[in-house]
Each structure stands twice: as structure tokens, then as C-alpha cells.
Amino acid sequence: MDSQIYLPQSEKLNIGYLSHAFDNKSECYKLFWFQAIIRKVAAGQTEITFDELVDDMIADAWYMVTEYHLNLGPRDNLEAAVNYIYNLRGFRPSEKKEVILDYLQNTDDPEVLRYKRILISNVPYRLQSPFMQTDTAFWNAGQKKLAEKINQFDHLIYYFEKINGLGSIIIVQEAWADYIIANQLILEGWLKCDMIEYLQKRNPSVPGISDKIEPPQERKLADVQKYWKLLISIRDIHEIYDNEELHKNDISIDHFVPWSYVAHDEFWNLHPTTRSINSSKSNNLPEWDAYFKSYADLEFMSYQMMWKNEALHTQFDKCSREHLNNADIRQRLYRQGLSQSEFETQLENVIRPVYESALQCGFRQWVYKEYAHERND
């Protein structure tokens, strides 16, 4: 990807050097490091510690690793740091960034500090390599000596005030700070394109990468919820995870295969449950053998009623404009006249490969606690 075309030019700065900052991305650290710099500068801060930037890196990677199960690279220390904190502290995958940052700023856990020191070992120096005409031997120096050598070059984005581990400081130059502030949105969009390109290479079978580089957003499922509430008003419906009757005043729309993997709200992957069960399921996969048959039965009943009831069919058509985007799947699953066995086979053919792929990416299988208790009796 030639990202240079996305960057506004400047009479004072050599933007061509900046445009090549991410040409060689064997790891993702440069992207997260520069993203953190942009945000700090845009907030008015030009004197920044390594510690502040690496905390932002970990917090920015949090959702990608814990919520979306993305692979950041082979033996990636940023991913490892997130997983260590997640497994140790029990934070939620969708934890607010402020909570993660507060923990990182105050922790004295030696393993977290070890990861942070690894993350600052190269990227603060290597990011600006396009600005410097150097040979390989240039980089063979300790961090203090390397910082001194880098500080001899002109027109860099930032210079090193001191080198003292995580307490090291960079000073973003005034002209570059002005450029970053003036072009923040364009720079963030440029970084986003590079991040998507990088993650797609590392996660070739994962859908919706472009939706997985930001914190989870509230999803718009009002029409789907209206559909199921209307169906509940027509006939009794039982929840697939605990077999209890559903009521309109306690209904939540669940993604059978978690949204964190599929990154879409397609109708064939949605069904009603209760708020408490949906919260319990979180972004896990329902155990296939325990729940798929009940799911298929519920979806087939919905399919039958949609073709029998005019009001329900009208609401289905409204849902389909937003939540049925694949014409082939619509024809396979929702054409009139399917038998139950035909419908179930088609539904399994659509959803099983997606389910298996999510399983391979590390999404955990889940069984509702009451059902699990019944199975163990």
C-alpha cells in the first residue's frame, strides 16, 4: 500500500520521510507507538515519557487481543502483555480504556514492567529511521548512545531529552506538533489503513478486520428486536440456553457466533435471549452439540411464522434491508417452502464454518450454568 498519497504536504517538513515510516512492518509496535504520539500531541502534550506511550500501546491493543482474538504477530510482546494482564487481573474484554490505563500507570507487577521495557527497546529509535541515512552498524549501540547519535540529525519528529528506561522522555518538535494537530484525522486514517493491512496479513481467515481496530461500538438491533417481540406476542417462544419462556419486557438479541468474531449483525446469526443470559454468554461460543439443534428449531419456527403472518413478514422485510446482506444466503435460508430438515441443513452449512473458524481463533466454548448443572446430574 502506498500511503504517501494520503498525507498532506508541508513547506517546512519532509513528509516523504514520514510516509515511509511503516514500509517494513515485521511487527506492529511502530503503528501503536506513533498512534499514541498523535493522541498526546493532539491533546497539547509535546514532552512525553516512554511509560505514557507504552501504556497507550497496551490499552489500544486490549480490544484487538481480548475482545476480537486477533493475532498481532509471531511471539508478539504487545499481545503477550495484554494476555498476561487479562488472565491475571480478570478485566473484561470490553473494559474501558481508562480502567486499563489506570492499572498500567499504578502497577508494580514485575512481569508487566518487564513487558513494558521490551516494548520500548527498539521502536522509539527505529520509528524515525526513514529520516536518517544510516547503515546497519549505526543501530549497534546501547540505548543512551543510540539516542545521542539520533539527536544529531535535523528535522526529526522528536528528539530524546533523556534516556532512563520507562522514564525516558521524547520532545516532539514544534513544526511537527503543528502538523500533527492540523492533520490529526488524516494521520489517524492513514494509520488505520496501515493497521488493517498489517492485521489482515496476520489474520487471513478473520472477517471484519476494519471493525476490530477500535473499541466495541453499540450495535443497532432495534428492528431485529421488534421482529422477535412481535413474534413473542403471536406465540410462545422458549429461550435456547435454558428453555424458559421469553417475555417482551426481558429480551436481548444474541449473536450465536459472537459479534467479536463475525463483526456483522446478519439475521441468520441472531436470536432472542434474556439480558442476564446474554451477559453471561459474553463473547463466547455456545457449545455446538448442546445448543445448535435448539437454535435451528427456533430459527425454523421463526421462518415458518414469517411466511404465515403478514405483520411479521413486513417486519422481516424491514430487518432484511439492514441485516440480510448476502443474496445467496437469503435465497438458501428464507425462500418459501423449505422443510425443517432442509432449513436446518442450510443453516448449518452457513453457520458451522464460521463457528469452527472462530473456535480456531481462540473463542471459548460456553455452556449456560443451569444447563451444565442438569447435564452433570
DRENSEMAR-532143 format. One line per 2 residues: number of its first residue (from 1); for each residue x, y, z of C-alpha. Coordinates in steps of 0.05 Angstrom, whole numbers, plus 5000, padded with zeros to 4 digits. Each point is the difference from the previous one (the first is absolute). Layout:
<sites>
NUM	X/Y/Z | ...
</sites>
This chain:
<sites>
1	5000/5000/5000 | 5028/5068/4981
3	4978/5043/5058 | 5037/5063/4978
5	4941/5025/4959 | 4958/5007/5063
7	5047/5048/5036 | 4994/5076/4991
9	5065/5032/4979 | 5036/5054/5039
11	5048/5055/4979 | 5039/4992/5065
13	5003/4924/5007 | 5021/4941/4958
15	4936/4960/5000 | 5030/4950/4952
17	5043/4972/5056 | 4939/4993/5045
19	4961/4965/4945 | 5052/4943/5002
21	5000/4991/5075 | 4959/4936/4995
23	5028/4970/4937 | 5031/4942/5037
25	4952/4973/5051 | 5024/4933/5026
27	4966/5020/5066 | 4945/5049/5017
29	5037/5041/5053 | 5014/5060/4956
31	4927/5008/4983 | 4978/5000/5073
33	5058/5045/5021 | 4986/5054/4949
35	4925/4996/5012 | 5014/5014/5074
37	5044/5059/4981 | 4946/5030/4955
39	4949/4997/5056 | 5047/5031/5052
41	5020/5057/4953 | 4928/5013/4979
43	4984/5007/5074 | 5054/5054/5006
45	5057/4958/5028 | 5068/5002/4966
47	5044/4975/5056 | 4981/4926/5009
49	5030/4943/5039 | 5011/4930/4972
51	4957/4974/5056 | 4940/5042/4978
53	5006/4978/4928 | 5009/4926/5015
55	4939/5002/5047 | 4960/5027/4942
57	5027/4946/4955 | 4977/4944/5047
59	4932/5033/5011 | 4989/5010/4925
61	5016/4927/4986 | 4955/4976/5056
63	4936/4992/4959 | 5035/4969/4940
65	5030/4945/5044 | 4947/4987/5053
67	4935/5017/4966 | 5016/4982/4928
69	5055/4948/5010 | 5044/5029/4945
71	5070/4976/4990 | 5048/5059/5003
73	5060/4960/4976 | 5044/4940/5016
75	5025/5004/5072 | 4972/5071/5003
77	5017/5031/5068 | 4943/5051/4995
79	4950/4943/4993 | 5035/4962/5055
81	4997/5059/5047 | 4925/5008/4989
83	4987/4926/5010 | 5042/5000/5064
85	4961/5057/5030 | 4933/4972/4976
87	5013/4932/5031 | 5029/5029/5064
89	4952/5056/5016 | 4934/4974/4973
91	4982/5064/4962 | 4944/4994/4950
93	5017/4995/4926 | 4958/5064/4990
95	5032/5036/5059 | 5003/5075/4994
97	5067/5027/4978 | 5004/5045/5061
99	4998/4940/5046 | 5056/4965/4963
101	5042/5063/5000 | 4989/5011/5074
103	5025/4930/5014 | 5061/5008/4955
105	5018/5067/5031 | 4998/4973/5071
107	5023/4927/4995 | 5065/4975/5029
109	4991/4930/4973 | 5071/4980/4977
111	4974/4960/4940 | 4959/5059/4974
113	5060/5045/5009 | 5043/4949/4963
115	4953/5001/4941 | 4999/5076/4999
117	5076/5002/4998 | 5001/4951/4942
119	4951/5044/4961 | 5044/5061/5006
121	5065/4965/4982 | 4998/5017/4925
123	4939/5037/4975 | 5016/5070/5030
125	5064/5000/4960 | 4981/4961/4937
127	4936/5038/4984 | 5039/5058/4971
129	5050/4959/4960 | 4973/5027/4932
131	5023/5069/5022 | 5072/4977/5009
133	5048/4975/4946 | 5035/4945/5041
135	5030/4932/4992 | 4985/4938/5041
137	5059/5013/5046 | 4968/5065/5022
139	4949/4963/5042 | 5051/4957/5037
141	5004/5043/5062 | 4970/5003/5069
143	4937/5042/5008 | 5035/5061/5030
145	5053/5001/4947 | 4949/4987/4945
147	4957/5057/5025 | 5060/5046/4998
149	5016/4980/4928 | 4927/5010/4978
151	4997/5068/5033 | 5054/5024/4952
153	4953/4997/4940 | 4958/5059/4977
155	4925/5006/4989 | 4979/4938/5041
157	4930/4994/5028 | 5027/4995/5070
159	5065/5000/5039 | 5022/4965/5063
161	5004/5043/5062 | 5028/4945/5043
163	5004/4924/5000 | 4981/4967/5065
165	4959/4938/4986 | 4925/5012/5003
167	5015/5070/5026 | 5034/5019/4935
169	4971/5063/4967 | 4988/5021/4928
171	4989/5072/4979 | 4956/5008/4938
173	5024/5058/4958 | 4955/5061/4992
175	4993/4996/4925 | 4982/4926/5004
177	4952/5012/5058 | 4965/5054/4958
179	4996/4952/4941 | 4972/4944/5043
181	4947/5044/5031 | 4979/5029/4933
183	4996/4932/4967 | 4980/4954/5057
185	4941/4967/4966 | 5038/4988/4936
187	5059/4970/5038 | 4954/4955/5040
189	4966/4977/4937 | 5068/4986/4968
191	5021/4960/5061 | 4933/4963/4999
193	5013/4977/4928 | 5069/4975/5018
195	4973/4965/5062 | 4945/4965/4959
197	5051/4978/4948 | 5046/4973/5054
199	4945/4963/5038 | 4970/4970/4937
201	5067/4967/4985 | 5005/4973/5070
203	4927/4978/5003 | 4982/4977/4929
205	4938/4960/5019 | 4969/5051/5048
207	4942/5043/4973 | 4988/5073/5012
209	5071/5022/5018 | 4982/5073/4987
211	4948/4997/5055 | 5048/4970/5050
213	5053/5053/5009 | 4955/5044/5044
215	4964/4986/5066 | 4933/4964/4992
217	4944/5045/4979 | 4926/4996/5018
219	4965/4960/4946 | 4934/5021/4969
221	4953/4941/5007 | 4934/5036/5013
223	4965/4972/4938 | 5023/4929/5018
225	4975/5009/5071 | 4933/5025/4974
227	4995/4938/4956 | 5010/4952/5058
229	4955/5040/5046 | 4945/4996/4948
231	5010/4925/4993 | 4997/4993/5076
233	4933/5036/4999 | 4974/4950/4949
235	5023/4936/5033 | 5042/4973/5058
237	5075/4997/4989 | 5050/4964/5044
239	5072/5022/5011 | 5051/4952/4968
241	5050/5000/5058 | 4953/4985/5059
243	4934/4983/4965 | 4962/5052/5041
245	4943/5039/4968 | 5021/5069/4974
247	4962/5064/5015 | 5001/5065/4962
249	5023/5041/5060 | 5063/4957/5009
251	5029/4988/4931 | 5070/5009/4974
253	5025/4983/4931 | 5059/4951/5001
255	5050/4984/4945 | 5005/4924/4998
257	5071/5007/4974 | 5026/5061/5038
259	5000/5068/4966 | 5072/5005/5024
261	5017/4949/4946 | 4949/5010/4944
263	4998/5077/5005 | 4931/5002/4970
265	4926/4997/5020 | 4974/4951/4949
267	4930/4974/5015 | 5019/4926/4996
269	5049/5009/5058 | 4951/5036/5046
271	4949/4974/5050 | 4965/5023/5063
273	5024/4984/5070 | 4995/5034/5068
275	5045/5057/5021 | 5032/4959/5056
277	5015/4941/4955 | 5028/5044/4945
279	5045/5033/5052 | 5022/4932/5025
281	5016/4975/4930 | 5041/5063/4985
283	5043/4989/4937 | 5005/4924/5008
285	4976/4946/4952 | 4940/4959/5022
287	5019/4927/5002 | 4978/4973/4933
289	4973/4932/5021 | 4963/5031/5058
291	4965/5057/4963 | 5000/4997/4925
293	4939/4955/4994 | 4960/5047/5046
295	5025/5059/4960 | 4980/4969/4934
297	4931/4982/5027 | 4988/5072/5023
299	5024/5029/4934 | 4956/4952/4960
301	4939/5017/5042 | 5015/5074/4986
303	5008/4985/4926 | 4932/4964/4998
305	4964/5055/5037 | 5031/5053/4956
307	4966/4968/4939 | 4934/4991/5037
309	4992/5068/5034 | 4996/5063/4957
311	5021/5048/5055 | 5060/4957/5018
313	5019/4994/4926 | 4998/5076/4994
315	5046/5007/5060 | 5046/4946/4971
317	5005/5039/4935 | 5019/5062/5040
319	5054/4961/5037 | 5026/4970/4935
321	5019/5068/4972 | 5053/5007/5055
323	5011/4929/5024 | 4999/4955/4939
325	5055/5024/4954 | 5017/4935/4965
327	4950/4984/4944 | 5023/4928/4996
329	4988/4987/5074 | 4933/5035/4996
331	4979/4953/4944 | 5027/4938/5035
333	4969/5014/5068 | 4938/5043/4991
335	4968/4979/4934 | 4930/4973/5009
337	4986/4926/5005 | 5060/4971/5038
339	4989/4939/5043 | 5029/4999/5070
341	5057/4953/4980 | 5016/5043/4939
343	5001/5063/5042 | 5043/4969/5054
345	5050/4973/4949 | 5006/5067/4966
347	5007/5037/5066 | 5055/4952/5022
349	5036/5008/4933 | 5000/5075/5009
351	5018/5006/5073 | 5044/4939/5015
353	5061/5023/4960 | 4996/5068/5035
355	4994/4966/5068 | 5059/4954/4987
357	5043/5057/4976 | 4984/5040/5063
359	5018/4939/5042 | 5068/4995/4966
361	5012/5074/5014 | 4994/4988/5075
363	4928/5015/5016 | 4980/4957/5059
365	4941/4953/5002 | 4946/5016/5051
367	4944/4962/5035 | 4947/5036/5040
369	5011/4983/5073 | 4931/4972/5014
371	5003/4956/4938 | 5070/4977/5020
373	4973/4981/5069 | 4943/4960/4969
375	5050/4963/4955 | 5043/4981/5061
377	4942/4973/5041
</sites>
